[in-house]
Amino acid sequence: MNRKELIVLTDAVLIVCVVPRGIADAVVRAAQDAGARNAAVSYGHGTGVRDRLGARGLSSEVGKEIVHVIDTAAHADRIMEAMVAAGGLADGSGFIYVIPLEKAATWIPAEVARKLGG
């Protein structure tokens, strides 16, 4: 059995991109092509200004996909730009934001830690 090491990252950021349903796969591929090593997709619903109906101000629920990527702060701009392009965010159909993480940790095998210089 391999001994595992807990690796603590202190320069990590969380990139969160909210897009309409059906877009997340393209956003994940773009993030990975830009160097992201991981991505997770979750689902949600919400309302927005574009979803307002009529003068009564009623709103409709809209399904969303939420893409989460954790990577180093040094890679954040490149990954974020790729996600924006792939998600078509310039037309206002979603949004993206970056949150600095004070610490992030993961368990990895010792041989992988050695390869990474740990």
ABEGO torsion letter per residue (X at the ends): XBBBBBBBBAABBBBBBBBBBGAAAAAAAAAAAAGBABBBBBBBBBBBAAABBEAAGBBBBBBBBBBBBBBBAAAAAAAAAAAAAAAGAAAGABBBBBBBBABBBBBBBAAAAAAAGX
